[in-house]
Amino acid sequence: MKALASVVAALLLMSSIDVKAQEDLTKMLEENEPKTTDYTTATFKGTRIINGHSVETVKKNHLDFIIHHRFDRLNSGAYNLFGLDYSTIRLGFEYGLTDNVTIGFGRSSVQKTFDFLAKAKLLRQSTGTRNMPFSVTAFASTVIETLDKDLSTQDKTSYCTQLLIARKFSERLSLQLNPTFLYRNRVATAAQERALFALGFGGRMKLNKRLSLNAEYYWAFREKDLENALGDPYGNSLAIGVDIETGGHVFQLHFTNSSGMVEKQFIGDTSGSWGKGDIRWGFNVSRTFSFDKRAKGMMK
């Protein structure tokens, strides 16, 4: 019996030593395992959802050349080829100072405006060592109208600030929320608010490797119903379209009730109604150029 007890005790001791060794080995492997943070990429394919900005910024030492184009209203009739006879355009350039900071400027035919913008990523959606459930980008722009030569430069200027808050829920679905403050030194009518708050909603549903469905809506918190000089009521901007990725550029086709292509215009001055057919067909084209000396080519 004593011999049997000795054998059992020895087996128990060896078992405890083996468990302890396994625990020590597991702990050592966990300590040596590299701790990493995995950042979410391509929440949206470009720097725009449609009219408004997305959380994406231009990569460091890269330049985006962007063409925004809008035709006239579909309900303008067959005589105007349902809006195709007339159009507005914006040309823009956006440059990545770093991977997280972008600056840019553009020129629009609507109100003959010049706009200047800056974007900075504050938070990035990530998992791993750092778990962040969403991305946040700060956006600011200044718009100067040059249509009316009789006004001073100050009267022609407006400002917009936004927080762009987005989450990529899966490889297919991304959603974004855009709290917005818009200040206009000049308004179209005396009844309009110079300071206007708005809330934007946007999203992207990826359909396949190169095609996605995009939509966005901006709700402007106006104090009362107002009309523009033509008697059309001001409304909220709604846009629906598709993104088509073709190598080095993104091609967007969409429908919107906004003629303007900068925040001051499509948030503050939209007067078209989807219900009445005030819908404009348009497209955005962005082409990226690389000035990174480490890259093999100057175009990417």
C-alpha positions, 0 to 999 in steps of 0.5 A, a space after each residue: 500500500 505504501 508503494 502504491 501511495 508513493 506511485 500515486 503521489 509521484 504521478 500527481 506531482 508530475 501532472 502538476 509540474 506538467 500543467 505548470 510548465 504548459 501554463 508557463 509556456 503559454 504565457 511566454 508565447 502570449 508575451 512574445 506574440 506581437 501586439 498589433 492594431 488593425 485599422 479599417 480601410 476603405 470605409 468609402 472608396 473616395 473622399 466623397 459619398 456623393 455631394 458631401 465629403 466622406 471620412 476618407 483623406 488623400 494619401 500622403 504625397 498624392 493629388 486627387 483631381 476631381 471633376 463634379 458635373 451636374 446637368 439641369 432638371 429632368 422635368 425641364 422637358 424634351 426641348 432641353 433634352 431633359 436637362 442635358 442641354 445645360 450643366 454646371 461643373 466644379 474642378 477641384 484639387 486635393 493633396 495629402 500632406 500626410 495620410 491623415 491630413 488633406 488640403 484642397 481648393 476648387 472652382 464652381 460655375 455655380 455662383 462662380 465660387 472658389 472653395 478652400 478646404 481642409 480635412 484631418 482624421 481624428 480617430 480611425 476605426 480599429 481592432 486589436 490592441 486599440 479597439 475603436 468602433 468608428 472613424 472621425 474626420 474633421 472638415 472645414 471649408 471657406 467659399 468665396 462667391 465672385 458672381 456679384 462684382 458689387 459686393 465686398 469680399 467679406 459679403 461673398 464669404 461663407 464657412 462650413 465645419 463638419 464632424 464626419 463620423 463613420 463606421 464600416 459594419 462589414 465589407 459591404 456596408 458603411 454608414 456615416 453621420 455628419 453634424 454640420 454648421 454653416 455660416 453665410 455672410 450673405 443670404 439670398 433673402 432677408 428671411 434666411 438664417 445666416 447661421 444654419 445647422 444641419 445633419 447629414 446621413 450617408 451610406 455605401 453598400 458594396 455590390 461587387 468588387 468594383 461597384 457600390 450603391 451610395 446615398 446621402 441626405 442632409 437635413 437643414 434645421 431651418 426656423 421656418 419655410 422659405 422660398 428663393 427669389 424664383 418662388 421655389 421653397 428651400 428643401 433638403 439635399 438628397 442624392 442617390 448613385 453608384 460608384 464604379 472603380 476603374 483602376 486609378 480613378 473612381 467614377 460616380 453616377 448619381 441623381 440629386 436635387 441639388 445644383 451646387 457642389 459645395 456645402 454652402 450650396 447643397 446644404 443651404 441653397 437646395 430648392 429642388 424637389 424630388 416629388 416635382 421632378 427637380 432631379 439632376 443627373 450628374 457624375 463625379 470623376 476623381 483621378 489620383 496622381 502620386 508624387 511619392 518618390 518611393 513609388 515606381 511611377 508618377 501616376 498611380 
